[in-house]
Structures are given as structure tokens and as C-alpha cells.
Amino acid sequence: MTDGAVNAARRGWLRDLRRLAVFTGKRLLALLVTVLIGVYLTIVIANMGGQVDDLRLAQIETTAAEAVRADPAFHDLPSAERTELVEQQVALEVERLRLDEPFIWRSFDYLYQAMILDLGRAEEMHSDAGSRQVFNIIAERLPATLLLFGTANLLVFFVAVFAALGLSRRYGSALDQSVIGLAPSSAAPGWFYGIFLILLLAFIWPLFPAGGMVSVPPPEDGWAYASSVLRHMALPVLAMFISQIFISIYSWRTFFLIHSSEDYVEMARAKGLPDRLIEQRYILRPTLSPIVTSFLLMLIGLWSGAIILEQVFNWPGLGTLLFEAIGHRDTPVIIGSVVIFAYLLAITVFVLDFLYAILDPRVRIEGGRS
């Protein structure tokens, strides 16, 4: 290869890298704006547009009055002095919480703190270790959610891809027709199937635990602990798997069928190339982009259903935490949980969108030019 060809190849590679960097920057900016809007709306809604301040002020006044009445040192004080003391304590707490400032200004400060994950202290809840810091409470629950949903998503993806590829070779068979008939079953969410799985496999035939993440008390041995976690994961993972697998196989099998009838595939068959090579190079690779797109939509749907699913299986993840925070009206924990969910969704979209740009060279990533 001549020096000119090498330089041309290098310039082309640098040009593609620059365009990919521009694409990445645009996507990051768009996702950041989306997360900002979503988190700010959560802050406004969770605080009821500032009306929660009135409830918080009433709670502060009640707490301060009870503290003064319960302290024997203040029993001999005149009523006017006790009232003044209560007002002083209320004023100090109001100043500390900045309730004397307009909510609109504090809301932007809350937004900044949320975006840098400075989530403050919980009002009612605490972590298992006793911490009242919202970040510590969420960090304690996040691994459980990632473990459960990461396992289910990867299982659905790989099983669906290989099953769909196999069905594309058996178009019109009894198995193919069965998958088509079962595809509408994916209209039901994972927690719906979870209820029946608990009834069948935890009570009628007690093969798996009905809920939780690990046995009580937790096993001390590492392998026994991992085995217990896997047994507790079985039903929620199976519920998510059933709710997504048939529609995924049906959709992706359609992609494979469309591409398997293209002229270049017929040409490859006419040349006598092995079927396995044809599937990998001429059918699977061109369909990866739409498959990634549909997988992205599936992931978003699974994340949004985490609250109900984790509650059904009593799985100690972010979904259960958010449900408990809503019950306690713990605004910092609610906002913190939504912030983490927003980041998880943004990361999911960014990673899959980045993969989409890599897999499909036709993606326009700069000024309408590829």
C-alpha cells in the first residue's frame, strides 16, 4: 500500500472518529436536557409546587412545641416565654431549610444538587446501616435492581436473537405459528405474570421463594449466599422473561425474514457460501440496528415497570424504595430515586444509541452527511 493510500485511510478514519465524537456530544447534550426537565418536573410535583412547605412548616411548629413541653427545664417558664422559645426554634429550622425563600428559587437549587447527586438527608427513612443520607439509602438498593433487571434483559436479548434466527429458517412451521400466537401475551407486564408464578411455583408447588432477595437469616458462606440469591431471582426474572420474549422473537424474526430475501443474500447462496456464514454476515449484521432499537424500547418499558414488579416480589431495589418513600411522603428520597432512574434511563439510551451509530454506518451524524 502506498503512502498516499495510507494517509487517505488515516484521514478517513479520523473523519469518522470526529463525526462519531460530534454525534456523541449531541446525544449527551440532548439526554442531559431531557434528564434536567424530568428531574425538575419531579421536584415541582413532589413538592406540590411549594405547597408541601406549608405542611413542613406545620410539622416543624408541632415538633418544636412538643419538644418544649416535654423538657422539664421549661415547665416553670411563663406561657409567653415558652411561646417565644418555640417561635425561635421554628425560625431557626425555617432558616436552615430555607423555607423563608420563594420555592421557585429553591427549586433550581434542588435541581442543581440533584444533578450532582447531592441528594441531602431523608426526612423519615434510613438505610439498613442507619444512615439518613439519601445517597447512601439509594446506593444500598441500587445493586439489587441492576442485578435483577440486568440479568433479565440480557437473558431476553440473547435467547430472542438466537430463537428468532432459528425461526426465520422454519418459516410457517408449527413452532413459528406458535410464537406468532403467543406474541400478544407480551401485552401483559411482568408483574402480572409474577402474581401467577408466585401462586403456582411458590405456594401450590413450593419450588422457589415467594419474595425477597435472600434467605433469612442470610447464609454466611459465599456460595450458599449466591445460591440463595439465584433462587430468589428465579421468579422475577422468569416473569420479565415471559412478558417480553415472545414479542421480541416475533419482531426480530420478521427482521431476519425481510433481510433473508434480499438479492445479496440470494447471491451469496448461489455462490455456495455456508448457511452459517450467510446468517452471520448477510442477515444478522444488517438487522442489528433495528434489533438494538427495539431492545432499547423494551429496556425503557422494563425500567418503568420496576416499581410494581419489585413490590410484587418484595425485591429490595429502587422500585420498592420509591414505593416506600411515597408512602412515607419522604420528598428527598422520592426525588433521589427518580434522579437515579432518570440517569439509568439516560445511560441506557446513550449506550444503545452509541452502539446504533457504530453498527449502522448509514446513521447521519453530522450536518445531514454520512
Residue pairs with C-beta under 8 A, 6 or more apart in sequence:
19 365
19 366
20 357
20 358
20 365
22 365
22 366
23 357
23 363
23 365
23 366
24 354
24 357
26 365
27 350
27 353
27 354
28 350
31 346
31 349
31 350
32 346
34 346
35 115
35 342
35 343
35 346
36 111
36 115
38 338
38 342
39 111
39 114
39 115
39 335
39 338
39 339
39 342
40 107
40 111
42 334
42 335
42 338
42 339
43 107
43 110
43 111
43 114
43 335
44 107
46 52
46 331
46 334
46 335
46 338
47 53
47 103
47 107
47 331
49 103
50 102
50 103
50 104
52 331
53 99
53 103
56 97
56 99
57 90
57 94
57 99
60 90
60 93
60 94
60 97
61 86
61 90
64 86
64 89
64 90
64 93
65 86
67 89
68 74
68 82
68 85
68 86
68 89
69 82
74 82
74 85
77 85
94 100
98 106
110 335
113 119
113 120
114 335
114 336
114 339
115 339
117 135
117 339
118 135
119 133
119 134
119 135
119 138
119 332
119 335
119 336
119 339
120 133
120 134
120 332
120 336
121 132
121 133
121 134
121 332
122 132
122 133
122 134
122 137
122 330
122 332
122 333
123 328
123 329
123 330
123 331
123 332
123 333
124 328
124 329
124 330
125 132
125 137
125 324
125 325
125 328
125 330
125 333
126 132
126 137
127 133
127 136
127 137
127 140
128 140
129 136
129 140
131 137
134 332
134 333
134 336
135 336
137 321
137 333
137 336
138 318
138 321
138 333
138 336
138 337
138 340
141 316
141 317
141 318
141 320
141 321
142 317
142 318
142 340
144 213
144 315
144 316
144 317
145 306
145 310
145 315
145 317
145 318
145 319
147 229
147 233
148 233
148 236
148 237
148 310
148 315
148 317
149 240
149 302
149 303
149 306
151 233
151 237
152 236
152 237
152 240
152 241
152 302
153 240
153 298
153 299
153 302
155 237
155 241
156 240
156 241
156 244
156 245
156 248
156 298
157 248
157 295
159 241
159 245
160 244
160 245
160 248
160 249
160 252
161 252
161 284
161 291
163 179
163 245
163 249
163 253
164 248
164 249
164 250
164 251
164 252
164 253
164 255
164 256
165 252
165 253
165 256
165 279
165 283
165 284
167 173
167 175
167 176
167 179
167 249
167 253
167 256
168 253
168 256
168 257
168 260
168 283
170 176
171 257
176 253
179 246
179 249
179 250
179 253
180 250
182 246
183 246
183 247
183 249
183 250
185 242
185 243
185 246
186 243
186 244
186 245
186 246
186 247
186 248
188 243
189 243
189 305
189 308
189 309
190 236
190 239
190 240
190 242
190 243
190 244
190 302
190 305
190 309
191 239
191 305
191 308
191 309
191 311
191 312
192 243
193 238
193 239
193 242
193 243
194 235
194 236
194 239
194 309
194 312
194 313
195 312
197 235
197 238
197 239
198 210
198 211
198 235
198 312
198 313
201 207
201 208
201 235
202 208
202 209
202 210
202 235
203 210
208 231
208 232
208 234
208 235
209 215
209 231
209 232
209 235
210 235
210 313
210 314
211 232
211 312
211 313
211 314
211 315
212 232
212 313
212 314
212 315
212 316
213 229
213 232
213 233
213 315
213 316
214 225
214 228
214 229
214 232
215 228
215 232
218 225
218 228
219 225
219 227
219 228
232 315
235 313
236 309
236 310
236 312
236 313
236 315
239 309
239 313
240 302
240 309
244 298
244 302
248 294
248 295
248 298
251 294
252 287
252 291
252 294
255 287
255 290
255 291
256 283
256 284
256 287
259 265
259 282
259 283
259 286
259 287
260 283
262 282
264 282
265 278
265 282
265 283
268 278
268 281
268 282
269 278
285 359
288 359
288 360
289 356
289 359
289 360
292 352
292 355
292 356
292 359
293 352
293 356
295 352
296 348
296 349
296 352
296 353
299 348
299 352
300 345
300 348
300 349
303 341
303 344
303 345
303 348
306 317
306 318
306 319
306 341
307 319
307 320
307 322
307 323
308 319
309 315
309 319
310 316
310 317
310 318
310 319
310 320
310 323
311 319
311 320
311 323
314 320
318 337
318 340
318 341
321 333
321 337
322 333
322 334
322 337
322 338
322 341
325 333
325 334
325 337
326 334
356 363
357 363
357 365
361 370
362 370
363 370
364 370
